[in-house]
């Protein structure tokens, strides 16, 4: 046990030293998930729930700690992990092996928690600016998910996470059903979702983490860090979105007000006003991105906005691109950060 505690301290010190603004070295070797000790592994299950905010049934992958069955009166914090564009509820466990990462951290002394990975389609975890075309959606043969669960009549993906998913978890599992013990994280589109949901619903989440998030969607490409330019017209929105345009066009709309309202920078400014009025509390924020990631400038731009507001946050840049090769090892860093807050 002492050896495991020392291992965790070593990882924690490395993370603390590296997670500074503009940091560029990696600690993947120290933080990479290890095989869980015999008998200490948590369990995975897949739930089906009716999502009232969407109007369809959805699947939800849930990780339960190894002690969940042995301690029938114990309650646990909850951490949500959101997938990226084109992903589903299985990504974080199948491709990311997040449950193994959690087992390894718990074995080293980290707090136990329930992890939940919802299916967010390609909805950007927001209320869509327009209703979907339900006559065309079922005929989409490129999509791998069945039309019955993907073609949603009411695309309120923010309410789906905050009301349907959290409500299901609190009703079905022994959660600590309060803000102090809830966190949210995600990658790419899910990083956008984690940040925007935490900033929009600070009364629900005490902490949020983004890996490679699309955190400044109005930022035009080719901007220098010192002189950013932001999209103002539909032509510029499309240019800013690039390959993301088909899904962002549906989720964000085609006018400047809609895009501005869904911009994480705008949400940060709004919550800052509420905090100054004593009406809200900042969630703890963690942001990282690969130095070869196409959304690197998005993350730097969002960091600049937080810094300008004087908001404490952790930011890191590590070698790597926009892939699971980057996300798998660095999930240990964000998870440890979140557990340190909600596992108290």
Secondary structure, DSSP 8 states (H G I E B T S, - for coil): -HHHHHHHHHHHHHHHHH-STT-----HHHHS-----TT---EEEEEEEEETTTTEEEEEEEEE-TTTTT-TT--BEEEEEE--TT--TTHHHHTT-HHHHHHHHHHTT---EEEEEE--TTSTTSB-SS---HHHHTT-SS--S-HHHHS-SS-BHHHIIIIIIHHHHHHHS-B--SGGGEEEEEETHHHHHHHHHHHH-TTT-SEEEEES----TTB-TT--TTS--B--SHHHHHHHHGGGHHHHHHHH-SSHHHHHHT-HHHHHHHHHHHHHTTS----EEEEEEETT-TTHHHHHHHHHHHHHHT---EEEEES--SSHHHHHHHHHHHHHHHHHHHT-
